[in-house]
Amino acid sequence: MEHEQHQLNDLLLARRRKMDALRERGIEPFGRKFEASHFSADIADNFDAMEGREVTIAGRLVSIRSHGKALFAHMQDSRGQIQIYLRQDQVGPEKYEIFELVDIGDFIGVTGEVFRTQKGEVTVKVTDYTYLTKALRPLPEKWHGLKDVELRYRQRYVDLIVNQEVKQTFINRSRIISTMRDILNSWGFLEVETPIMQTIAGGALARPFVTHHNALDIRLYLRIATELHLKRLLVGGLDKVYEIGRIFRNEGISAIHNPEFTSVEIYQNYADYEDMMAITENLIYQIAQKVFGTAIISFQGKDLDLTPPWPRETMIDVVRKYSGVDFSQINDDQQAFEAARKTGLELDKGLSWGEILYRFFEEFCEKQLLSPIFVTGFPFEVSPLAKKMETDSRLTLRFEGFISGWEIANAFTELNDPIDQRERFEQQLTKREAGDDEAHVMDDDFINALEYGMPPAGGLGIGIDRLVMLLTNNISIRDVILFPTLKPKPLGE
């Protein structure tokens, strides 16, 4: 390790010496504006039309192969790579000699003629070049492999340089989100923005991040959901709204959890959770078609067909299928607890029938739900913002959409009865007092809004990071978030 660090220090010093040498020759190593006429892909993809034409390109040098008085190099820009061919008799002895001060990783701009080499590679024969930026650190030679995964996340800027598939993932992420926006706008939804810092952290069962506003001398929370503010807008008369934004939950980190993540929440007056199912399956289907040209995606070796309609199954039926326990035949909390004990599922005492049903679902079912499916009939106790079923008040008009064992979407027929909502919040407060710091808090202003009247409505939330993971075939959320949350570590450790 000490030897490697010594070698790195020598390389850093060598690059700084070259930087000084450039300045001695009157060349600024950190240049100014440069106008390119083409990207690399424009030239390579349209060679027949480009052959023999003069082009100007700019990019980072990723390879250099010298052959005496001529050299080949590859330049990389945001669209790809292209080879350049530099000859002393074309650019002159002085400029050719200056190129010896150029390192892999440096940026240059070149002007030249497009041709194809004898080996068939599209190339630009350089007639002039401009020095743009000296890279004072060398690009890593061995960047791939599990041992470098954390370094890739910490130094995403290098990851994007050397791993083109990573860059493509984030290009696709941007396209997925912009396509989602286009579709929702075309369906008549209005994009809105709600506060990130809130005086009450509501809309989900989660632990918030806490901060303090000095001027107002008040505690504030980073939002754990956008739900309650968006539903206030339904009260105000906006019929169809959505928000794409960052959500913050002070919870653990895993392959599918990051404390800071992106979601879209969608609300529609005069709708219900059946309408939200249609929105979910059609939105995801259309995104796949428009961005990737297919509704059949390959995820970890399995083909998943996103074509609507997706199957619908109740939680009770799913639990019966995968655990063998039929909660439709279990009538009270004690029977549910005994059923759990017989399966070996460890539970805290005092849990209700609905809470135990939900634990069965988490333990035995979620990871089995590989093909797209909607699971309906969530227990009342874990759904404090959803309307109850008329046929069974223990359950709610709520669904979650699952793909490849992951929850992708969560939706309700929204509870719009302010009296019922206050009682639900009070029950959640009891849980908080008993030590559940993820239970919902009381939001009197939201109750006040409901008392002015919120029409019947459906609401939906989709985890964008997990959706991107599925559509780009990535198994870690860190691979689809440009700068995932990591414990600080000194550079070079």
Salt bridges, closest charged atoms under 4 A:
ASP10 OD2 - HIS6 NE2 3.51
GLU28 OE2 - ARG23 NH2 3.50
GLU35 OE2 - LYS33 NZ 3.29
ASP89 OD2 - ARG87 NH2 2.60
GLU97 OE2 - ARG25 NH2 2.99
ASP103 OD1 - LYS18 NZ 2.61
ASP103 OD2 - LYS134 NZ 2.73
ASP106 OD1 - ARG15 NH1 3.91
ASP106 OD2 - LYS134 NZ 2.81
GLU121 OE2 - HIS74 NE2 2.67
ASP128 OD1 - LYS95 NZ 2.74
ASP148 OD2 - LYS147 NZ 3.46
GLU150 OE2 - ARG154 NH2 2.69
ASP159 OD1 - ARG152 NE 2.98
ASP159 OD2 - ARG156 NH1 2.76
GLU191 OE2 - ARG181 NH2 2.91
ASP217 OD1 - HIS212 NE2 3.09
GLU227 OE2 - LYS231 NZ 2.89
GLU243 OE2 - ARG223 NH1 3.03
GLU260 OE2 - ARG246 NE 3.17
GLU281 OE1 - ARG312 NH1 3.17
GLU313 OE2 - LYS321 NZ 3.06
ASP317 OD1 - ARG320 NH1 2.72
ASP326 OD1 - ARG320 NH2 3.12
GLU338 OE1 - ARG341 NH2 2.85
GLU355 OE2 - LYS431 NZ 2.95
ASP392 OD1 - ARG394 NE 3.20
GLU400 OE2 - ARG398 NH2 2.77
GLU414 OE1 - LYS231 NZ 2.63
ASP420 OD1 - ARG424 NE 3.12
ASP437 OD2 - ARG207 NE 2.87
ASP443 OD1 - ARG232 NH2 3.19
ASP444 OD1 - ARG422 NH1 3.22
ASP445 OD2 - ARG232 NE 2.96
ASP465 OD1 - ARG173 NH1 2.83
ASP479 OD1 - ARG152 NH2 3.79
